[in-house]
């Protein structure tokens, strides 16, 4: 999909909302869809941002589509979107949900000085939430065994990252019906998990050199990724980090019971960074 010269990935799931001076690029999660970011995108667009949410390569189809791609393919699609957004906006924020939050850090590392701020929602550097099998820490070891990656398969289980019971029922019905463009995939194969581990390893090494200011939002009740992930980002990222822990929601904070709070905090961070003297000085130097 291509809107006014902006590459939004294959299909028609990607979207652009708003028409403001500040550009915001949001990246959905692994096996997820742009839909999981629509509520936040709408909130940001109403307050003067232009929000771009592309579809990652291999997503919004079936598992064979996803397994045919790797993390560098996912990033290449995001990179093309970023280049287009950067040509239209002087100030660009990049963020995402879960794996998308990790990829936003990689974007910042690849484009130093070009990302005004990071919006990191439920950052996923490892699966260690309360609903995850306690033996999940063995997964990276299994991936190193010959053919081990091909015998792994992980199925989404309740509560699917959603505390809102009504919304959870809708998402579960959509996933089981195979509506991947709306609710994402119900299963994730070992090949895909291996790609996530590979990307995380690269990003972890780069984190100390990433000086972009970051907003890190994470639920204290996250069922998929514990607050360890947010704490790790706070400790290791090279730039200033604003970490805020949310309650009354699970992993999918962009759609769950606290999504309005996510919008509110994101807008406050964008307002602060977009008008800070340091940011204006950086852009004068770039010009």
Helices and strands as residue ranges (DSSP letters): E 2-3, E 6-7, E 15-17, E 22-27, G 34-37, H 38-46, E 49-53, H 63-67, H 71-88, E 92-97, H 99-110, E 117-121, G 136-138, H 139-144, G 148-150, E 153-155, H 165-176, H 180-183, E 187-189, H 190-206, G 207-209, E 214-219, H 228-236, E 241-246, H 259-274, H 277-286
